[in-house]
């Protein structure tokens, strides 16, 4: 499985403008997807617990209901991604780009992120279930 993910994550995404890589409801527990090009991928309901997504491009990806608890998303691109009802508890979210991401209902309890980064990234976000330590900022 890891070999297949390495190929899929490192392919040229130039031809992906009309199709989506469908990994919905897959078990990707502990998967190494660091630096993967997963633009527009469908991860709805996927198990990405403890996944390594360092510097992954998940822009426009659908992560609705995905379990990303304890995943490392350091420096990941989540611009325009859908994280509706996603589980991000204790996830590493340092320097993640959440620009215009849909985070309604996401659980961020215990997430590892600087409060000021989260405040900037989540400006206007509503409906978050859990919050990382120090959030909301005072």
C-alpha positions as CSV (number, residue, x, y, z in Angstrom):
1,X,0.0,0.0,0.0
2,X,2.8,2.5,0.9
3,X,4.4,1.9,-2.5
4,X,1.1,2.7,-4.3
5,X,0.6,5.8,-2.2
6,X,4.2,7.0,-3.0
7,X,3.4,6.7,-6.7
8,X,0.1,8.4,-6.5
9,X,1.4,11.2,-4.2
10,X,4.4,12.0,-6.4
11,X,2.7,11.9,-9.8
12,X,2.3,15.0,-11.8
13,X,-1.0,16.6,-10.9
14,X,-1.2,18.6,-14.2
15,X,-3.9,16.3,-15.5
16,X,-6.0,16.3,-12.3
17,X,-8.1,19.3,-13.2
18,X,-11.2,17.3,-14.0
19,X,-10.8,14.2,-11.9
20,X,-10.2,13.5,-8.2
21,X,-8.0,10.9,-6.7
22,X,-10.6,8.9,-4.7
23,X,-9.2,7.6,-1.4
24,X,-12.5,8.0,0.5
25,X,-13.1,5.7,3.4
26,X,-9.7,4.1,3.1
27,X,-7.5,3.1,6.0
28,X,-4.3,5.2,5.7
29,X,-3.3,4.9,9.3
30,X,0.4,5.7,9.7
31,X,0.7,6.4,5.9
32,X,3.8,8.4,4.8
33,X,2.4,11.0,2.4
34,X,5.1,13.7,3.2
35,X,5.4,16.1,0.2
36,X,2.6,14.3,-1.7
37,X,0.7,16.1,-4.4
38,X,-2.9,15.4,-3.4
39,X,-4.6,18.4,-4.8
40,X,-8.3,17.8,-5.0
41,X,-8.1,14.3,-3.6
42,X,-11.1,12.8,-2.0
43,X,-10.4,11.6,1.6
44,X,-14.0,11.7,2.9
45,X,-14.3,9.5,5.9
46,X,-10.7,8.2,5.5
47,X,-8.6,7.1,8.5
48,X,-5.4,9.2,8.4
49,X,-4.6,8.8,12.1
50,X,-0.8,9.2,12.7
51,X,-0.3,9.9,9.0
52,X,2.8,11.8,7.9
53,X,1.6,14.7,5.7
54,X,4.5,17.0,6.1
55,X,4.5,19.6,3.3
56,X,1.7,17.7,1.5
57,X,-0.4,19.6,-1.1
58,X,-4.0,19.0,0.0
59,X,-5.4,22.1,-1.6
60,X,-9.1,21.7,-2.6
61,X,-9.0,18.2,-1.1
62,X,-12.2,16.9,0.5
63,X,-11.4,15.7,4.1
64,X,-15.0,15.8,5.3
65,X,-15.3,13.4,8.3
66,X,-11.7,12.2,7.9
67,X,-9.9,11.1,11.1
68,X,-6.6,13.1,11.1
69,X,-6.0,12.7,14.8
70,X,-2.3,12.7,15.7
71,X,-1.4,13.3,12.1
72,X,1.6,15.6,11.2
73,X,0.4,18.2,8.8
74,X,3.4,20.6,9.3
75,X,3.7,23.0,6.4
76,X,0.8,21.4,4.5
77,X,-1.2,23.3,2.0
78,X,-5.0,23.1,2.9
79,X,-6.1,26.1,0.9
80,X,-9.7,25.7,-0.1
81,X,-9.8,22.2,1.5
82,X,-13.0,20.9,3.0
83,X,-12.4,19.7,6.6
84,X,-16.1,19.7,7.6
85,X,-16.5,17.5,10.7
86,X,-12.9,16.3,10.5
87,X,-11.1,15.0,13.6
88,X,-7.9,16.9,14.0
89,X,-7.4,16.2,17.7
90,X,-3.7,16.3,18.7
91,X,-2.7,16.9,15.0
92,X,0.5,18.8,14.2
93,X,-0.7,21.9,12.4
94,X,2.4,24.1,12.5
95,X,2.5,26.6,9.5
96,X,-0.5,25.0,7.8
97,X,-2.2,27.1,5.2
98,X,-5.9,27.0,5.9
99,X,-6.8,29.9,3.6
100,X,-10.5,29.7,2.8
101,X,-10.7,26.1,4.1
102,X,-14.1,24.9,5.3
103,X,-13.5,23.8,8.9
104,X,-17.1,23.8,10.1
105,X,-17.5,21.2,12.8
106,X,-13.8,20.2,12.9
107,X,-12.5,19.0,16.2
108,X,-9.1,20.7,17.0
109,X,-8.9,19.7,20.7
110,X,-5.3,19.4,21.7
111,X,-4.0,20.3,18.2
112,X,-0.4,21.5,18.1
113,X,-0.6,24.9,16.6
114,X,0.4,28.4,17.8
115,X,-2.7,30.3,18.8
116,X,-1.8,33.3,16.8
117,X,-1.3,31.1,13.7
118,X,-4.7,29.6,14.2
119,X,-6.4,32.9,14.8
120,X,-4.9,34.2,11.5
121,X,-5.7,31.0,9.6
122,X,-9.2,30.5,11.0
123,X,-10.4,34.1,10.9
124,X,-14.1,34.0,10.6
125,X,-14.3,30.2,11.1
126,X,-17.3,29.0,13.1
127,X,-18.6,25.7,14.4
128,X,-15.3,24.3,15.6
129,X,-16.0,21.5,18.2
130,X,-12.8,21.4,20.1
131,X,-10.0,23.8,20.5
132,X,-6.2,23.6,20.9
133,X,-4.6,24.7,24.1
134,X,-4.5,28.5,24.5
135,X,-7.5,29.0,22.1
136,X,-9.2,31.4,21.8
137,X,-6.5,33.9,22.4
138,X,-7.0,36.4,25.1
